[in-house]
Structures are given as C-alpha cells and as structure tokens.
Amino acid sequence: MPVLNIPLNDVPDEILPLEEGDYSFVILEAPEIKRAKSDKGDNLVVKVVVDAGEGKKRTITDSIYLPTEFGQVAVRRLIKSCGLEPTNNFNTADLVGQSGKAHITIRAFQPSEGAELVKMNQVKTYLF
C-alpha cells in the first residue's frame, strides 16, 4: 500500500483565488475550439498562465463563446493583448508563447444545490 510523504497537516483546505487586478500572462499551449455545453455554438478555450507574484504561477481557463459579439470582441482583445494583429482566419497556434495582460476577477458560484460556495478566478477582459 503506497504511503504519501506529504505534510498534509500543513496543507490548507483550499487555494484562495488571486485578488482582482491586472496580471501579466503567457499562453503555453494552443487554444482549442470546443462545443459549448448548450450545443448552440463553439467556445475558444484559452489557458493563460498568470504571474501571481513571488515566483508563483496560476493557470486560468477562459472559455470564450464564439457566436456572440461579446465573444468575438474578447478574441480580438486577446490577440491584440499578445501584440499580434487580429486577422480573418487567425491561427490560434500563433498565440503559443505569447504574453499579454488581463484584468482578472473573482467569480463565486454554487456547483450544486446545498453545496458550499466556490470562488475562482476568471478573465474579465484582455488589456492592450
């Protein structure tokens, strides 16, 4: 039977979200296009690795709903934040290795009825 050699008595029960603010990020893998849960369109799923300070990093997944004008503006802002030029037929692989800046907020939600409120970070907008 395996034994974990981790000081679990010193490990917190949760990792608190970053404070709301502007953070630098880098994209380490190509964003993917995935079908939205509503099955009415696609999301561009972007994983941004945020510099949380003190040498710490935090990965935040941003799902941008592509069929809406809000989603299309978010994609344009993402590309511009990375210092690239938004063009028709933009190849998302071009975002790999790019860095930018985003305004990060805290989102609270209840995963199921009666469950404890969960707080997590989300990208509010990309900055340029």
N, C-alpha and C positions, 0 to 999 in steps of 0.2 A: 504494500500500500504506500503510495507516494506521500511524502511529508513536505509541506511548504515551508521554506526557510524565509519567511517574510514576517517582519514585526507587526502583525495585524493589530495588536493592541494600540499602536501608534498611528494607524491609518484612519483618516476621517470617514464618516458615513457617506459623504457626498463631496463633490468638487463644485465649489461655488462658481457661478458664471463670472466672466470679466465684467468690470464696471462699464457702463455705457460710455462711449467715446470714439475717437478716431484712432484707428490702428493701421499699421503697415501690414501687408500680407504678401505671400508668394503663392503661386499656383504650381504644384509639383506634378500633377497628372492631368491629362486632357479631360476637360468636362465631357460628360456623357449626356445623350438625349434619351430620356426615359418617358414612357407613357405615364400621364398623370393618373392618380387613383380614380378620378372621376371618369376616366376613359374618354374625355372630350378634347384632349389635346396632349401636347408633349411639354415636359419640363426640361430645361437645361440644368443639369445637376453639376454644380461647381464646388469643389473643396478648396477653400482658402486656408492657408496655414498662417495664422495671425501671430505676430510678435507680441507676447503677453508681458514682456519686460523681464528683467533678471534672468535672461537666458532661457526663459520658458516659452514654449510654443503651444498653440491651441488650434485644432482643426475645426472649422465651422463649415457645415454643408449648407449651401444656398441652392434651393430649388426654385428656378425662375420659370414661371408659367408662360410659355411662348405665345399662345394665341392672343393674348391681350396686349393693348398698347403699353400698359404698365410694365409687362414682362419685356417687351421689345426695347423700351427705354432703359430698363435695368441692364439688358445685354449690351446696349450701346455704351452705357456708362462704365460697365465692367471693362470693355475693350479699351475705351479712352483712358480709364484709370491706369491701365497697364502700359500706356504710352503708345498704343497701336492705333491704326486708322480703321474705323468701322467701315466695312465694305459689304456689298451684296455677296452672298456665298462665302462668308467669312469661315475659315477653317479653324475650329476650336483648338486643334492641336498647336496652333501658333501661340496659345496662351501659356503653354507649359514653360516654366522657368521665369515667367514674367512676374513682376511685382507691382503693387499699387497700394492704394489706401482706401479704406472703407469706414463708414460710420456703423459701429456695432451697438446693438441694443439688447435688452433682456426681454425675453418672451416667457410668460408664465402660462401654463396650460394644465389641465387635469386629464391624464391619459385615459382614465375610465371613471365611471360614476363611483363616488366614495373614495377614490384614490387620493393620495396626497398631491398637492400642487407641485409641479415640476417647473423649475426655472432653467432656461438655457439661452445661449446667445444666438443672435441671428444678424444677418447683414441687413441693415436698413436701407443703405444706399452706397454706391461706389463713388469715390471722390476723385476729382482731377483738377 
